[in-house]
């Protein structure tokens, strides 16, 4: 069993055990009375700017966790690539930014997983490129993805698969945000985009009739988590306890429903 799977398994056992009160008394905080978190507010519907303020699932969730911990949730908005550096440098207490869990990141930080999400292939509503999903119909096409996101990794895997089969290469177009990818597809400069399932739900609701989903969801068990400094057991335990409390009181499930995420994203009953 990999170190990552073991860590996630241990978390599952922790969250299914007896309820213990969330507590920050043994945690060293950047600012007393505040839970300072790093976030890259460009990944709707998890974190994004709305009317000059941060909004999204993650923003609401850490607000709930902060209340359980008796601390004000205080965001530090920055580029995604700077989040782990800021955490390791002691500028933030944790990262709360829909961070996909992978082996490389798990070697740098400790994770508290809270959702599992998949990815969808999105095309224009009339699908002029005749893409049928994550299959050979992508070969020779242009796929828009967020730079540095897990969807970029998927697109590059698919490009290699196409080339290994002697088919036309995929042009992987990297863009700063998922919103940029959606605009690029809408303008016809890309044939498809890869985005998280919750992100696609929000996109379809925001601009109905413009986009369509091609094929089924893939990589549906990819976990995202909050990150704490490597070896910071006190902070990790405090966040786990607070997460356990919002699961127990039903606010975790309500938050998923409020943001219209599919029920399949829930890690906990």
N, C-alpha and C positions, 0 to 999 in steps of 0.2 A: 504493500500500500504506500502511495506517495505521501510525502510530508504534508502536502496541501490537502489531500483527501482525509488524512488523519486529523488535521486541524479542524476541518469542517465537521467531521464526525464527532469530535470532542465537543464542539459548540452545540451540536444537536442534542447531545446528552445533557449538557449544562442547561439548555433552555427547556428541557422536558423535566428537569428535576424540581425540587421544592423551591417555592418562591422566597427569595431573600431580598431585603430592602436595598434599593440602589443607594450608593453612598460614595461621595467624593472626598471624604475626610482624610484618606490616606494617599490622595493623589496630589502631585505637584503640578499646579496649574500656571499657565502663562500669565493669567490675570486672576486674582482672587475673586471668587464669586461668579466667574464666567467660564463657559465652555467654548474656548476659542477654536474654531475649526476652519480648515482650508477648503475652499470650494472653487471650482471653475464654472461660473454661471453661464455656460453656453450650451447646455445639453438638456433641452426641453424633452419631456416634461419633468425631469428630475431636478434641474436647477437652471433658472433662466431669469432674465431681467423683465419685469413687467411694471410699467409706470414708474420706472426709476428705482424699483425695489426688487430684491431677490425673491423669487417665488419657485414653487415646485414641490414635488413629493419629498425630496430629501430635506428641503428647508422646513417643511411642516413636521417631518419626522423628528429632526433634531430639536425642534421646539418642544415636542412632547417629551423627548428624552431629557432635555434640560430641566423641565418642570419636575420630572421624577427625581432628578439629581439635585434639585434646589439650586440650579445655576442658570444664568442667562446664556442662551445660545448666541454666540457672537461670531459672525462670519468674517473671514478674510478672503476676499475674492481675488483670484489670480489666474494665470495661465495654468492649464492642466499639467504641463510638463514640469512646473515648479512646485507641485504639491508635495511630493515625497521629499524634495530638498528642504522645503520649509518645515516639514515635520521633523526630519532628522536634525535640522538646525535649531529646534526648540522654539520656532516662531509661532507654531500652532500646537494645540493639544492633540488633535486628531484630524483626519481627512474625512470629509463627508461630501462625496462628489461622484456617486454612482460609479465607483472604481471597480472595473472588472478584475476578478481575482485570477492571477496566473502564477506560475512557479517563479518567474523572475521577480515579480513584485513581492511575493510571499517570502523571498529571501531578504528583502529590504525592510519590510514592515510586518506587523501582525494584524490580521484581519478579524473583524466581527461581521460575518455575512448576514444579510437581512432580506435579500430577494434573489430569485433566479429568473433570468429573462433570456429570451431567444432573439433571433434576428429574422427579418423579412426582406425579400426582394421587392422593391417598389418601382413601378414603371409609370409612364404617362397613361391616362385613362384609356386611350385608344391603342396603346402598346404598339407603336409603329415598328419597333425592332423585333416584335414577335418573340419576346422572352417568355419562357415557360416556368422559370424558377431557377434554383441554384443547380444548373445543369449545363450541358454543352451549348445551350442557346445563348449563354453569356460569352462564349468564345468569339473574339473579334469585336466585342462591344466595349463601350466606355462605361465604367461603373464609378459613381461618385461616392466617396466615403469621407468620414471625418479623419483628419490627419492624426495619426498616433493612436486612434481608437481600435478596439478589437475588430471592428468591421473592416478596417484596412488590412488586418492580418488575414481575415477570411478571403478578401478579394485577391490578395497576393497568392494565397494558397490555390485559388481557382485559376488564376493566371498560369501558375506553374502546371497545374493539372491539364489545362488546355494545351500548353506548349509540349508537355510530355507525350500527349496523344497525337502530336503533329497537327494540331488545329491552330487557328489564328490566336494570337496573344490577346489578353484583356488589357485595355488601357485603364489603369487604376488612377482615377483623378482624385487627388487629396485636397480637401478644403478645410478651412478653419472650424466650421461648425456644421451640425446636421441641418440647420436652416439654410446654410449656403448650398449644401448638397441638394436640398429640395428645390431651391430656386434654379440651380443649374439644370436639374432634370426638367423642370417646368419650361425652361427656355429652349430645351432640346439640345443642349450642349453635352448631355450625358444620356445614355440609353436606359440606365437604371441606377438605383441607389440601394445601399444596404443600410438599414437602421434597426434599432432595437424595436421589439414588438410594441412596448408602451409608446415609444416615439412615433411609430406609424399610426397607432390609434389616435394620438393627438393630432397628427398631420391630417388624417382623413376627416376628422371632425372640424378642424379649423378651415380647410379649403375643400369642401365636398365636391365630388365630380371631376377633380383635376388629376388625381392619382388612382392607381389600382395596385393590388398585391398580386404578384406572380409566384405561384407555387406555395408550398407549405412553409411554416416556420422551421428554422434549422438552429442547431446548437442551443436547444431550448433549456438546457440545464446549466447554463453558464451563470455562476454566482457573482453578485456584486456585494461589496462590503465597505464598512467604515474601517479606516486604518489607524493604528496607533504605533508609536515607536517600538521597534524591535525589543522585546523583553520587558516592556512596560506592563507588567501583570496587573498592577493596581488600576490603571486606566481601562485596560481590557475588561477586567472583572466588573468595573463600575458600569461600563457601556452595556455589557451583556446583561447585567441585572436590570438596568433601566429598560432595555429592549424586551426582556422577559415580562416586565410589568405592563408594557403597552400591548403585548400579545395577550396577557391574561385579562386585561380590562376591556379588550375588544377594540381599542383605538387603532391598533395595527391593521386589523381587517377593515375598519371603517376608512382608514386613510387610503387603502388600496381601492376601495369602492369610490371614494370621493374623486380620485384622480382617474377613474375609469380604466384602471389597469385590468387585464384579464386575471381571473382568480388563480390561474396557474402560476403566477409570479410568487405567490406566498411560500415562504420557507417553513412556516409554522402554522399549525392548526389554530 
